[in-house]
Amino acid sequence: MKKHLFLILFCSSFVSAFAADAVYPSDILHLVNWKITLPEDINPADNKADEVKQLIDYKHDNYFFLTPEKDGVVFRAHAGGATTNNSGYPRSELRERKSDGSLDISWDSNDGNYHVMEIRQKITHLPEVKKHVVAAQIHDANDDVCMLRLEGQKLFLEFGNKDADLSIDPNYQLGTAFNFKVIVHNNVMQFYYNDELKHTKTLSFSGAYFKAGVYTQSSCQGSKKVQGEECDAYGEVIIYSLSVYHGDTLLVTNIDKTTTSAEIAAYYNILGTQLANEPKSGIYVVLYKNGKTKKMIK
Protein backbone atom coordinates (compact mmCIF):
# COMPACT_ATOMS: atom_id res chain seq x y z
CA MET A 1 0.00 0.00 0.00
CA LYS A 2 1.27 3.44 -0.84
CA LYS A 3 1.88 5.40 2.34
CA HIS A 4 0.11 8.70 2.88
CA LEU A 5 1.48 10.99 5.59
CA PHE A 6 0.25 14.46 6.39
CA LEU A 7 2.47 16.13 8.99
CA ILE A 8 1.40 19.29 10.69
CA LEU A 9 3.93 20.12 13.40
CA PHE A 10 3.65 23.53 15.03
CA CYS A 11 6.26 25.43 17.01
CA SER A 12 5.39 28.65 18.85
CA SER A 13 8.53 30.42 17.65
CA PHE A 14 7.39 30.56 14.05
CA VAL A 15 3.61 30.14 13.96
CA SER A 16 3.17 33.90 14.13
CA ALA A 17 5.19 34.27 10.93
CA PHE A 18 2.52 32.36 9.04
CA ALA A 19 -0.45 33.59 11.07
CA ALA A 20 -0.11 37.11 9.70
CA ASP A 21 -0.80 35.73 6.21
CA ALA A 22 -3.57 33.30 7.16
CA VAL A 23 -7.03 34.00 5.77
CA TYR A 24 -8.60 30.58 5.34
CA PRO A 25 -8.64 27.40 7.44
CA SER A 26 -6.55 25.78 4.70
CA ASP A 27 -3.78 28.25 5.58
CA ILE A 28 -3.56 26.55 8.99
CA LEU A 29 -4.59 22.95 8.35
CA HIS A 30 -3.85 20.61 5.46
CA LEU A 31 -7.39 20.21 4.07
CA VAL A 32 -6.87 18.72 0.63
CA ASN A 33 -7.95 15.31 1.93
CA TRP A 34 -11.02 16.46 3.88
CA LYS A 35 -14.55 17.64 3.20
CA ILE A 36 -16.89 19.34 5.66
CA THR A 37 -20.55 19.07 6.63
CA LEU A 38 -22.06 22.36 7.83
CA PRO A 39 -25.14 23.01 9.99
CA GLU A 40 -27.00 24.86 7.24
CA ASP A 41 -29.09 23.99 4.20
CA ILE A 42 -28.90 26.58 1.43
CA ASN A 43 -30.90 24.28 -0.84
CA PRO A 44 -34.04 23.43 1.17
CA ALA A 45 -35.25 21.13 -1.59
CA ASP A 46 -32.73 18.46 -0.58
CA ASN A 47 -33.61 18.79 3.12
CA LYS A 48 -30.13 18.02 4.45
CA ALA A 49 -27.03 19.74 5.79
CA ASP A 50 -24.68 21.22 3.21
CA GLU A 51 -21.44 19.51 2.28
CA VAL A 52 -18.36 21.29 0.91
CA LYS A 53 -15.75 19.12 -0.79
CA GLN A 54 -13.24 21.76 -1.85
CA LEU A 55 -11.78 23.40 1.25
CA ILE A 56 -8.74 25.16 -0.17
CA ASP A 57 -9.33 28.91 0.22
CA TYR A 58 -12.78 28.26 1.71
CA LYS A 59 -14.28 29.53 4.94
CA HIS A 60 -17.68 30.07 6.50
CA ASP A 61 -18.00 33.12 8.72
CA ASN A 62 -20.35 31.37 11.16
CA TYR A 63 -19.26 27.75 11.22
CA PHE A 64 -15.71 27.31 9.88
CA PHE A 65 -13.23 30.15 10.31
CA LEU A 66 -9.93 31.22 11.87
CA THR A 67 -9.38 32.21 15.47
CA PRO A 68 -8.68 35.92 16.06
CA GLU A 69 -5.02 34.99 16.57
CA LYS A 70 -5.06 33.10 13.23
CA ASP A 71 -3.43 30.10 14.83
CA GLY A 72 -6.36 27.67 14.78
CA VAL A 73 -9.62 26.78 13.04
CA VAL A 74 -12.98 27.27 14.74
CA PHE A 75 -15.71 24.68 14.17
CA ARG A 76 -19.14 25.78 15.41
CA ALA A 77 -22.60 24.19 15.13
CA HIS A 78 -25.77 25.66 16.66
CA ALA A 79 -28.69 23.67 18.04
CA GLY A 80 -30.99 24.99 15.34
CA GLY A 81 -28.72 23.90 12.52
CA ALA A 82 -29.48 21.60 9.61
CA THR A 83 -28.59 17.94 10.06
CA THR A 84 -27.67 14.98 7.87
CA ASN A 85 -30.38 12.46 6.98
CA ASN A 86 -29.15 9.92 9.52
CA SER A 87 -28.83 12.28 12.50
CA GLY A 88 -30.96 14.74 14.38
CA TYR A 89 -27.94 16.72 15.59
CA PRO A 90 -26.04 19.51 13.78
CA ARG A 91 -22.33 19.48 12.98
CA SER A 92 -19.45 21.44 11.55
CA GLU A 93 -17.30 18.41 10.96
CA LEU A 94 -14.58 17.20 8.63
CA ARG A 95 -14.78 13.83 6.93
CA GLU A 96 -11.62 12.15 5.67
CA ARG A 97 -11.07 11.70 1.90
CA LYS A 98 -8.34 10.25 -0.31
CA SER A 99 -5.00 12.03 -0.33
CA ASP A 100 -5.84 14.05 -3.44
CA GLY A 101 -9.36 14.86 -2.23
CA SER A 102 -11.00 13.19 -5.22
CA LEU A 103 -13.10 10.60 -3.38
CA ASP A 104 -14.14 9.56 0.09
CA ILE A 105 -11.71 7.14 1.71
CA SER A 106 -12.55 3.97 3.61
CA TRP A 107 -10.38 1.37 5.31
CA ASP A 108 -10.71 -1.72 7.48
CA SER A 109 -9.45 -2.27 10.99
CA ASN A 110 -7.78 -5.56 9.99
CA ASP A 111 -6.33 -4.66 6.57
CA GLY A 112 -2.74 -4.93 7.85
CA ASN A 113 -2.08 -1.20 7.72
CA TYR A 114 -1.74 1.41 10.42
CA HIS A 115 -4.45 4.07 10.49
CA VAL A 116 -3.59 7.09 12.61
CA MET A 117 -5.25 10.41 13.38
CA GLU A 118 -3.59 13.07 15.56
CA ILE A 119 -5.26 16.29 16.67
CA ARG A 120 -4.31 19.23 18.83
CA GLN A 121 -7.54 20.91 19.83
CA LYS A 122 -9.65 22.40 22.56
CA ILE A 123 -13.37 22.35 23.24
CA THR A 124 -14.46 25.92 23.89
CA HIS A 125 -18.24 25.98 24.15
CA LEU A 126 -21.16 23.67 25.00
CA PRO A 127 -24.92 24.08 24.46
CA GLU A 128 -26.74 25.66 27.39
CA VAL A 129 -29.11 22.84 28.37
CA LYS A 130 -27.67 19.59 27.05
CA LYS A 131 -23.96 20.25 27.45
CA HIS A 132 -22.72 17.52 25.11
CA VAL A 133 -20.44 17.64 22.04
CA VAL A 134 -18.35 15.19 20.02
CA ALA A 135 -14.88 16.40 18.99
CA ALA A 136 -13.56 13.44 16.95
CA GLN A 137 -14.85 10.18 15.52
CA ILE A 138 -14.09 6.96 13.78
CA HIS A 139 -17.05 6.00 11.62
CA ASP A 140 -17.57 2.82 9.64
CA ALA A 141 -19.83 1.96 6.71
CA ASN A 142 -22.92 1.99 8.90
CA ASP A 143 -22.49 4.01 12.08
CA ASP A 144 -20.02 5.58 14.49
CA VAL A 145 -17.41 3.17 15.84
CA CYS A 146 -15.97 5.49 18.46
CA MET A 147 -16.52 9.10 19.48
CA LEU A 148 -14.44 11.44 21.64
CA ARG A 149 -17.26 13.00 23.62
CA LEU A 150 -17.56 15.73 26.25
CA GLU A 151 -20.55 15.82 28.62
CA GLY A 152 -20.17 18.67 31.06
CA GLN A 153 -16.63 18.07 32.35
CA LYS A 154 -16.49 14.36 31.51
CA LEU A 155 -14.31 13.70 28.44
CA PHE A 156 -14.57 10.08 27.35
CA LEU A 157 -14.71 7.56 24.51
CA GLU A 158 -18.13 6.31 23.52
CA PHE A 159 -18.51 3.22 21.32
CA GLY A 160 -21.27 2.64 18.80
CA ASN A 161 -21.61 -1.04 19.73
CA LYS A 162 -22.66 0.03 23.24
CA ASP A 163 -19.49 -1.24 24.92
CA ALA A 164 -18.63 0.51 28.17
CA ASP A 165 -17.36 4.08 27.90
CA LEU A 166 -13.65 4.70 28.51
CA SER A 167 -12.64 7.77 30.51
CA ILE A 168 -10.14 10.21 29.00
CA ASP A 169 -10.37 13.13 31.44
CA PRO A 170 -13.06 13.17 34.17
CA ASN A 171 -12.50 16.87 34.92
CA TYR A 172 -11.91 18.53 31.56
CA GLN A 173 -11.99 22.33 31.72
CA LEU A 174 -13.46 24.16 28.74
CA GLY A 175 -10.81 25.95 26.71
CA THR A 176 -7.97 23.60 27.68
CA ALA A 177 -5.90 22.54 24.67
CA PHE A 178 -4.99 18.85 24.44
CA ASN A 179 -3.44 16.32 22.09
CA PHE A 180 -5.50 13.32 21.01
CA LYS A 181 -4.23 10.42 18.92
CA VAL A 182 -5.78 7.15 17.83
CA ILE A 183 -3.95 4.27 16.16
CA VAL A 184 -5.82 1.36 14.54
CA HIS A 185 -3.94 -1.77 13.45
CA ASN A 186 -5.04 -5.41 13.14
CA ASN A 187 -8.28 -4.80 15.07
CA VAL A 188 -6.45 -3.10 17.94
CA MET A 189 -7.19 0.53 18.79
CA GLN A 190 -4.82 2.65 20.91
CA PHE A 191 -5.95 5.99 22.33
CA TYR A 192 -3.49 8.66 23.50
CA TYR A 193 -4.30 11.80 25.48
CA ASN A 194 -1.57 14.41 25.85
CA ASP A 195 0.92 11.84 24.55
CA GLU A 196 0.00 9.26 27.21
CA LEU A 197 -1.50 5.92 26.20
CA LYS A 198 -4.86 5.87 27.99
CA HIS A 199 -6.64 2.84 26.55
CA THR A 200 -6.21 -0.14 24.24
CA LYS A 201 -9.28 -1.82 22.80
CA THR A 202 -9.88 -4.69 20.39
CA LEU A 203 -12.61 -4.07 17.83
CA SER A 204 -13.29 -5.14 14.25
CA PHE A 205 -14.94 -2.87 11.68
CA SER A 206 -14.85 -2.04 7.97
CA GLY A 207 -15.51 0.86 5.62
CA ALA A 208 -13.97 3.20 8.21
CA TYR A 209 -12.89 6.83 8.09
CA PHE A 210 -11.83 9.58 10.51
CA LYS A 211 -13.87 12.67 11.39
CA ALA A 212 -12.90 15.83 13.29
CA GLY A 213 -14.55 19.11 14.24
CA VAL A 214 -17.68 19.61 16.33
CA TYR A 215 -20.79 17.43 16.36
CA THR A 216 -23.19 19.21 18.70
CA GLN A 217 -25.29 16.72 20.67
CA SER A 218 -28.30 18.95 21.29
CA SER A 219 -31.11 20.34 19.19
CA CYS A 220 -33.99 22.78 19.51
CA GLN A 221 -36.11 21.00 16.91
CA GLY A 222 -37.19 17.70 15.37
CA SER A 223 -36.90 14.23 16.85
CA LYS A 224 -33.88 15.17 18.97
CA LYS A 225 -35.40 18.33 20.42
CA VAL A 226 -34.14 19.14 23.91
CA GLN A 227 -36.67 20.93 26.08
CA GLY A 228 -35.55 24.47 26.83
CA GLU A 229 -32.59 24.47 24.40
CA GLU A 230 -32.51 27.71 22.40
CA CYS A 231 -31.80 27.39 18.69
CA ASP A 232 -28.78 29.69 18.94
CA ALA A 233 -27.11 27.54 21.62
CA TYR A 234 -24.00 25.96 20.14
CA GLY A 235 -21.02 23.68 20.49
CA GLU A 236 -17.55 24.81 19.48
CA VAL A 237 -14.15 23.19 18.98
CA ILE A 238 -10.88 24.81 17.87
CA ILE A 239 -8.35 22.65 16.01
CA TYR A 240 -4.72 23.77 15.90
CA SER A 241 -3.23 20.79 14.07
CA LEU A 242 -4.65 17.74 12.37
CA SER A 243 -2.93 14.84 10.61
CA VAL A 244 -3.84 11.41 9.31
CA TYR A 245 -1.66 8.54 8.19
CA HIS A 246 -2.37 5.23 6.44
CA GLY A 247 0.47 2.81 5.75
CA ASP A 248 2.10 -0.52 6.53
CA THR A 249 4.74 1.00 8.83
CA LEU A 250 4.03 3.04 11.92
CA LEU A 251 5.95 6.31 11.80
CA VAL A 252 6.73 8.56 14.74
CA THR A 253 5.57 12.09 13.87
CA ASN A 254 7.33 14.00 16.64
CA ILE A 255 10.38 15.72 15.19
CA ASP A 256 12.79 17.45 17.56
CA LYS A 257 16.51 18.07 18.05
CA THR A 258 17.17 14.38 18.71
CA THR A 259 15.60 13.20 15.47
CA THR A 260 18.18 11.73 13.11
CA SER A 261 18.61 12.72 9.50
CA ALA A 262 17.55 9.21 8.45
CA GLU A 263 14.28 9.53 10.36
CA ILE A 264 13.51 12.90 8.81
CA ALA A 265 14.50 11.59 5.39
CA ALA A 266 11.86 8.88 5.81
CA TYR A 267 9.24 11.57 6.33
CA TYR A 268 10.43 13.61 3.38
CA ASN A 269 10.65 10.60 1.07
CA ILE A 270 6.99 9.93 1.71
CA LEU A 271 6.22 13.58 1.06
CA GLY A 272 8.21 13.46 -2.14
CA THR A 273 10.85 15.94 -0.97
CA GLN A 274 14.52 15.62 -0.14
CA LEU A 275 16.42 16.29 3.06
CA ALA A 276 19.30 18.73 2.59
CA ASN A 277 20.86 19.02 6.04
CA GLU A 278 20.83 17.29 9.40
CA PRO A 279 18.78 19.03 12.13
CA LYS A 280 21.66 20.10 14.31
CA SER A 281 20.57 23.67 14.96
CA GLY A 282 16.93 23.18 15.79
CA ILE A 283 13.61 21.74 14.78
CA TYR A 284 12.52 20.80 11.29
CA VAL A 285 8.92 21.70 10.62
CA VAL A 286 6.53 20.73 7.88
CA LEU A 287 3.63 23.11 7.31
CA TYR A 288 0.93 22.95 4.70
CA LYS A 289 -0.41 26.10 3.11
CA ASN A 290 -2.91 25.57 0.31
CA GLY A 291 -1.64 22.03 -0.12
CA LYS A 292 2.04 22.96 -0.46
CA THR A 293 4.82 21.84 1.86
CA LYS A 294 7.03 24.31 3.69
CA LYS A 295 10.18 23.53 5.70
CA MET A 296 11.83 25.62 8.35
CA ILE A 297 14.53 25.27 10.99
CA LYS A 298 14.09 26.93 14.36
The 8 nearest C-alpha neighbors of each residue, nearest first, counted from 0:
[[1, 2, 246, 247, 112, 245, 3, 111],
 [0, 2, 3, 246, 245, 247, 269, 4],
 [1, 3, 246, 245, 0, 4, 269, 247],
 [2, 4, 245, 244, 1, 246, 5, 98],
 [5, 3, 244, 6, 2, 243, 269, 245],
 [4, 6, 242, 243, 244, 7, 3, 29],
 [7, 5, 242, 8, 285, 4, 252, 286],
 [6, 8, 286, 240, 285, 242, 9, 241],
 [9, 7, 284, 6, 285, 286, 10, 240],
 [8, 10, 7, 11, 14, 284, 240, 286],
 [9, 11, 12, 13, 14, 8, 284, 297],
 [12, 10, 14, 13, 9, 15, 16, 70],
 [13, 11, 10, 14, 15, 297, 16, 9],
 [12, 14, 16, 15, 11, 10, 17, 297],
 [15, 13, 16, 11, 17, 18, 12, 10],
 [16, 14, 18, 17, 13, 19, 12, 11],
 [17, 15, 13, 14, 18, 19, 20, 12],
 [16, 18, 15, 19, 14, 20, 21, 13],
 [19, 17, 15, 21, 69, 20, 16, 70],
 [18, 20, 17, 21, 16, 15, 69, 22],
 [21, 19, 18, 17, 22, 16, 26, 69],
 [22, 20, 18, 26, 19, 23, 69, 17],
 [23, 21, 20, 26, 24, 65, 69, 56],
 [22, 24, 25, 26, 56, 58, 57, 21],
 [25, 23, 26, 27, 72, 65, 64, 28],
 [26, 24, 28, 23, 27, 55, 30, 289],
 [25, 27, 288, 24, 21, 23, 289, 28],
 [28, 26, 25, 24, 71, 288, 70, 29],
 [29, 27, 25, 30, 26, 24, 240, 241],
 [28, 30, 287, 25, 31, 290, 288, 27],
 [31, 29, 33, 32, 25, 28, 54, 55],
 [30, 32, 100, 33, 29, 290, 99, 55],
 [31, 33, 100, 96, 98, 30, 97, 99],
 [34, 32, 95, 96, 30, 94, 31, 93],
 [33, 35, 52, 94, 93, 51, 53, 54],
 [36, 34, 93, 51, 92, 50, 94, 37],
 [35, 37, 50, 92, 91, 49, 51, 93],
 [36, 38, 91, 49, 39, 90, 48, 50],
 [39, 37, 80, 81, 89, 90, 48, 76],
 [40, 38, 81, 48, 37, 80, 49, 41],
 [39, 41, 48, 49, 42, 43, 81, 47],
 [40, 42, 43, 39, 49, 48, 44, 47],
 [41, 43, 40, 44, 45, 46, 49, 47],
 [44, 42, 46, 45, 40, 41, 47, 48],
 [43, 45, 42, 46, 47, 41, 40, 48],
 [44, 46, 43, 47, 42, 40, 48, 41],
 [47, 45, 43, 44, 40, 48, 42, 84],
 [48, 46, 83, 45, 82, 40, 84, 81],
 [47, 49, 82, 81, 40, 83, 39, 38],
 [50, 48, 40, 37, 36, 39, 47, 51],
 [49, 51, 36, 35, 37, 52, 48, 34],
 [52, 50, 35, 34, 53, 36, 49, 54],
 [51, 53, 34, 54, 50, 35, 33, 100],
 [54, 52, 51, 55, 34, 57, 31, 100],
 [55, 53, 57, 30, 56, 52, 34, 25],
 [54, 56, 25, 57, 289, 53, 30, 31],
 [57, 55, 23, 54, 25, 58, 289, 24],
 [58, 56, 54, 55, 23, 59, 24, 25],
 [57, 59, 64, 63, 23, 60, 24, 56],
 [58, 60, 63, 62, 61, 64, 57, 37],
 [59, 61, 64, 62, 63, 58, 65, 73],
 [62, 60, 59, 63, 75, 64, 76, 74],
 [61, 63, 75, 59, 74, 60, 76, 91],
 [64, 62, 59, 74, 73, 58, 61, 60],
 [63, 65, 73, 58, 72, 60, 59, 24],
 [66, 64, 72, 69, 73, 71, 24, 67],
 [65, 67, 69, 68, 71, 72, 73, 70],
 [68, 66, 69, 65, 70, 71, 64, 72],
 [67, 69, 66, 70, 18, 71, 65, 15],
 [70, 68, 66, 18, 65, 67, 71, 21],
 [69, 71, 68, 18, 66, 239, 27, 14],
 [72, 70, 239, 66, 238, 69, 65, 237],
 [71, 73, 65, 238, 237, 64, 24, 66],
 [72, 74, 237, 64, 63, 65, 236, 66],
 [73, 75, 63, 236, 62, 91, 235, 212],
 [74, 76, 235, 62, 234, 91, 73, 213],
 [75, 77, 90, 233, 91, 234, 38, 89],
 [78, 76, 233, 80, 79, 232, 231, 234],
 [79, 77, 218, 230, 232, 80, 219, 233],
 [78, 80, 230, 77, 219, 218, 231, 220],
 [81, 79, 38, 89, 77, 78, 39, 82],
 [80, 82, 38, 39, 48, 89, 40, 47],
 [83, 81, 89, 48, 88, 47, 87, 38],
 [82, 84, 47, 48, 86, 85, 81, 87],
 [85, 83, 86, 47, 82, 87, 46, 48],
 [84, 86, 83, 87, 82, 88, 142, 47],
 [87, 85, 88, 83, 84, 82, 89, 223],
 [86, 88, 223, 82, 222, 89, 221, 85],
 [87, 89, 86, 82, 216, 218, 217, 215],
 [90, 88, 82, 38, 80, 215, 81, 76],
 [91, 89, 214, 76, 38, 92, 213, 215],
 [92, 90, 37, 213, 76, 36, 74, 75],
 [91, 93, 212, 35, 36, 213, 90, 211],
 [94, 92, 35, 211, 210, 34, 212, 33],
 [93, 95, 210, 34, 33, 35, 209, 96],
 [94, 96, 33, 209, 208, 32, 210, 104],
 [97, 95, 103, 104, 32, 33, 100, 102],
 [98, 96, 104, 100, 99, 32, 102, 103],
 [97, 99, 32, 100, 96, 3, 31, 101],
 [98, 100, 97, 101, 32, 31, 96, 102],
 [101, 99, 32, 97, 31, 96, 98, 102],
 [100, 102, 99, 97, 103, 96, 98, 32],
 [103, 101, 97, 96, 100, 104, 99, 32],
 [102, 104, 96, 97, 95, 105, 101, 100],
 [103, 105, 96, 97, 102, 95, 208, 106],
 [106, 104, 206, 207, 208, 103, 107, 205],
 [107, 105, 207, 206, 205, 208, 108, 104],
 [108, 106, 205, 110, 109, 206, 207, 204],
 [107, 109, 186, 204, 203, 185, 110, 184],
 [110, 108, 185, 186, 107, 111, 184, 203],
 [109, 111, 107, 112, 108, 185, 106, 184],
 [112, 110, 109, 185, 184, 247, 113, 108],
 [113, 111, 247, 246, 110, 184, 114, 245],
 [112, 114, 184, 246, 245, 247, 183, 249],
 [115, 113, 245, 183, 182, 244, 112, 184],
 [114, 116, 182, 244, 243, 181, 113, 183],
 [115, 117, 243, 181, 180, 242, 244, 118],
 [118, 116, 180, 242, 241, 179, 243, 115],
 [119, 117, 241, 179, 240, 178, 120, 180],
 [118, 120, 178, 240, 239, 177, 238, 179],
 [121, 119, 238, 176, 237, 239, 177, 118],
 [120, 122, 176, 237, 175, 174, 236, 123],
 [121, 123, 236, 174, 173, 235, 124, 237],
 [122, 124, 174, 173, 235, 236, 121, 237],
 [123, 125, 235, 234, 122, 173, 126, 233],
 [124, 126, 234, 130, 233, 131, 127, 235],
 [127, 125, 233, 130, 232, 234, 128, 129],
 [126, 128, 232, 130, 129, 125, 228, 233],
 [129, 127, 228, 130, 126, 227, 225, 217],
 [130, 128, 131, 217, 126, 127, 225, 216],
 [129, 131, 126, 125, 151, 150, 128, 127],
 [130, 132, 150, 216, 149, 129, 125, 151],
 [133, 131, 215, 216, 149, 214, 148, 234],
 [132, 134, 148, 214, 147, 213, 135, 149],
 [133, 135, 213, 212, 147, 211, 148, 132],
 [136, 134, 211, 147, 210, 146, 133, 212],
 [137, 135, 146, 210, 145, 209, 138, 147],
 [136, 138, 209, 145, 144, 208, 143, 210],
 [139, 137, 143, 144, 207, 208, 142, 136],
 [138, 140, 207, 206, 141, 142, 205, 143],
 [139, 141, 206, 207, 142, 205, 138, 105],
 [142, 140, 139, 143, 138, 206, 144, 207],
 [141, 143, 139, 138, 140, 144, 159, 137],
 [144, 142, 138, 159, 145, 139, 137, 136],
 [145, 143, 159, 138, 137, 158, 139, 142],
 [144, 146, 158, 137, 157, 136, 143, 159],
 [147, 145, 136, 157, 156, 148, 135, 133],
 [148, 146, 156, 135, 134, 133, 155, 136],
 [147, 149, 133, 155, 154, 146, 132, 156],
 [148, 150, 154, 132, 153, 131, 151, 133],
 [151, 149, 131, 153, 130, 152, 154, 148],
 [150, 152, 130, 153, 149, 131, 125, 154],
 [153, 151, 171, 170, 150, 154, 169, 172],
 [152, 154, 169, 150, 149, 151, 170, 171],
 [155, 153, 149, 168, 167, 148, 169, 171],
 [154, 156, 166, 167, 148, 165, 147, 153],
 [157, 155, 147, 165, 164, 146, 148, 166],
 [156, 158, 164, 146, 145, 155, 147, 159],
 [159, 157, 145, 160, 161, 144, 162, 146],
 [158, 160, 144, 161, 143, 145, 157, 142],
 [159, 161, 158, 162, 144, 143, 145, 157],
 [162, 160, 159, 158, 163, 157, 164, 144],
 [163, 161, 160, 158, 164, 159, 157, 165],
 [162, 164, 161, 165, 158, 157, 156, 160],
 [163, 165, 157, 156, 162, 166, 155, 158],
 [166, 164, 156, 155, 163, 167, 157, 198],
 [165, 167, 155, 168, 156, 154, 164, 169],
 [166, 168, 155, 154, 165, 169, 197, 156],
 [167, 169, 154, 170, 171, 166, 153, 155],
 [170, 168, 153, 154, 171, 152, 166, 167],
 [171, 169, 152, 168, 153, 172, 154, 151],
 [170, 172, 152, 168, 169, 153, 154, 173],
 [171, 173, 175, 174, 152, 170, 122, 123],
 [174, 172, 123, 175, 122, 171, 124, 121],
 [173, 175, 123, 121, 122, 172, 176, 124],
 [176, 174, 121, 173, 172, 177, 122, 171],
 [177, 175, 121, 120, 174, 119, 178, 122],
 [178, 176, 120, 119, 193, 121, 175, 179],
 [177, 179, 119, 193, 192, 118, 120, 194],
 [178, 180, 192, 118, 191, 117, 193, 119],
 [181, 179, 117, 191, 116, 190, 118, 192],
 [180, 182, 190, 189, 116, 115, 191, 183],
 [181, 183, 115, 189, 188, 114, 184, 190],
 [184, 182, 188, 114, 187, 113, 108, 115],
 [183, 185, 113, 187, 186, 108, 112, 109],
 [184, 186, 109, 187, 111, 108, 110, 183],
 [187, 185, 108, 203, 109, 202, 184, 201],
 [186, 188, 201, 184, 185, 183, 200, 202],
 [187, 189, 183, 200, 199, 182, 201, 186],
 [190, 188, 199, 182, 181, 198, 183, 200],
 [189, 191, 181, 198, 197, 180, 196, 199],
 [192, 190, 196, 180, 195, 197, 194, 179],
 [193, 191, 179, 195, 194, 178, 197, 196],
 [192, 194, 178, 195, 177, 179, 191, 180],
 [193, 195, 192, 191, 196, 178, 179, 180],
 [196, 194, 191, 192, 193, 197, 190, 179],
 [195, 197, 191, 190, 198, 192, 194, 189],
 [198, 196, 191, 190, 195, 192, 167, 199],
 [199, 197, 190, 189, 196, 200, 191, 165],
 [200, 198, 189, 188, 190, 187, 201, 197],
 [199, 201, 188, 187, 202, 198, 189, 186],
 [202, 200, 187, 186, 188, 199, 203, 185],
 [201, 203, 186, 187, 200, 204, 188, 108],
 [202, 204, 186, 108, 109, 201, 205, 107],
 [205, 203, 108, 107, 139, 202, 207, 206],
 [206, 204, 107, 207, 139, 108, 106, 140],
 [205, 207, 140, 105, 139, 106, 107, 208],
 [208, 206, 139, 105, 106, 205, 138, 107],
 [207, 209, 105, 138, 137, 95, 139, 104],
 [208, 210, 137, 95, 136, 94, 138, 211],
 [209, 211, 94, 136, 93, 135, 95, 137],
 [212, 210, 135, 93, 92, 134, 136, 213],
 [211, 213, 92, 134, 74, 93, 91, 236],
 [214, 212, 134, 91, 92, 236, 90, 133],
 [213, 215, 90, 133, 132, 89, 216, 91],
 [214, 216, 132, 234, 89, 217, 90, 213],
 [217, 215, 132, 131, 88, 214, 218, 133],
 [218, 216, 215, 78, 129, 88, 225, 131],
 [217, 219, 78, 224, 220, 225, 223, 88],
 [218, 220, 224, 230, 228, 78, 79, 225],
 [219, 221, 224, 218, 223, 79, 222, 225],
 [222, 220, 224, 223, 87, 219, 218, 225],
 [221, 223, 224, 87, 220, 218, 225, 86],
 [224, 222, 87, 221, 218, 225, 220, 88],
 [225, 223, 220, 219, 218, 221, 222, 226],
 [226, 224, 228, 219, 218, 227, 223, 217],
 [225, 227, 228, 224, 219, 128, 229, 218],
 [226, 228, 225, 229, 128, 219, 224, 127],
 [229, 227, 219, 128, 225, 226, 230, 127],
 [230, 228, 232, 231, 219, 227, 78, 79],
 [229, 231, 79, 78, 219, 232, 228, 77],
 [230, 232, 229, 77, 78, 233, 79, 228],
 [233, 231, 126, 229, 77, 78, 230, 127],
 [234, 232, 77, 126, 76, 78, 125, 231],
 [233, 235, 125, 124, 215, 126, 76, 75],
 [234, 236, 75, 124, 123, 74, 213, 122],
 [235, 237, 122, 74, 123, 213, 121, 73],
 [236, 238, 73, 72, 121, 120, 74, 71],
 [239, 237, 120, 72, 71, 240, 119, 236],
 [238, 240, 71, 119, 120, 72, 70, 237],
 [241, 239, 119, 118, 238, 7, 28, 242],
 [240, 242, 118, 117, 7, 28, 119, 239],
 [243, 241, 117, 5, 116, 6, 7, 118],
 [244, 242, 116, 115, 5, 117, 4, 245],
 [243, 245, 4, 115, 3, 114, 5, 246],
 [246, 244, 114, 3, 113, 2, 115, 112],
 [245, 247, 2, 112, 113, 248, 0, 3],
 [246, 248, 112, 113, 111, 249, 0, 2],
 [249, 247, 246, 250, 113, 112, 2, 245],
 [248, 250, 113, 247, 251, 246, 112, 115],
 [251, 249, 252, 248, 266, 244, 265, 246],
 [250, 252, 253, 249, 254, 262, 266, 248],
 [253, 251, 250, 254, 6, 8, 266, 7],
 [254, 252, 251, 255, 8, 258, 250, 6],
 [253, 255, 258, 252, 283, 282, 256, 263],
 [254, 256, 282, 257, 258, 253, 283, 281],
 [255, 257, 258, 281, 282, 278, 279, 254],
 [258, 256, 255, 259, 254, 278, 279, 282],
 [257, 259, 255, 256, 254, 262, 260, 263],
 [260, 258, 262, 261, 257, 263, 277, 278],
 [259, 261, 277, 263, 262, 264, 258, 278],
 [262, 260, 264, 259, 263, 265, 258, 277],
 [263, 261, 265, 259, 264, 260, 258, 266],
 [262, 264, 266, 260, 265, 261, 267, 259],
 [263, 265, 261, 267, 266, 262, 274, 268],
 [266, 264, 268, 262, 263, 267, 261, 269],
 [267, 265, 263, 264, 269, 268, 270, 262],
 [266, 268, 270, 272, 264, 269, 265, 273],
 [269, 267, 271, 265, 270, 266, 272, 264],
 [268, 270, 267, 271, 266, 265, 4, 2],
 [271, 269, 267, 268, 272, 266, 4, 3],
 [270, 272, 268, 269, 267, 273, 266, 265],
 [273, 271, 267, 270, 268, 274, 269, 264],
 [272, 274, 267, 275, 268, 264, 271, 270],
 [273, 275, 264, 276, 267, 272, 263, 260],
 [276, 274, 273, 277, 264, 260, 278, 272],
 [277, 275, 274, 278, 260, 279, 273, 264],
 [276, 278, 260, 279, 275, 259, 274, 280],
 [279, 277, 280, 281, 282, 256, 276, 283],
 [278, 280, 277, 281, 256, 282, 276, 257],
 [281, 279, 278, 282, 297, 296, 256, 277],
 [282, 280, 297, 256, 296, 278, 279, 283],
 [281, 283, 255, 297, 296, 256, 284, 278],
 [284, 282, 296, 295, 278, 294, 281, 254],
 [285, 283, 295, 294, 8, 282, 286, 296],
 [284, 286, 294, 293, 7, 8, 6, 292],
 [287, 285, 293, 7, 292, 284, 288, 294],
 [286, 288, 292, 291, 29, 290, 293, 289],
 [287, 289, 26, 290, 291, 25, 286, 27],
 [290, 288, 291, 25, 55, 26, 287, 29],
 [289, 291, 288, 287, 29, 31, 292, 30],
 [292, 290, 287, 288, 289, 293, 286, 29],
 [291, 293, 287, 286, 285, 290, 294, 288],
 [292, 294, 286, 285, 287, 291, 295, 284],
 [295, 293, 285, 284, 283, 286, 292, 296],
 [294, 296, 284, 283, 297, 293, 285, 282],
 [297, 295, 283, 282, 281, 284, 294, 280],
 [296, 281, 282, 295, 283, 280, 12, 13]]
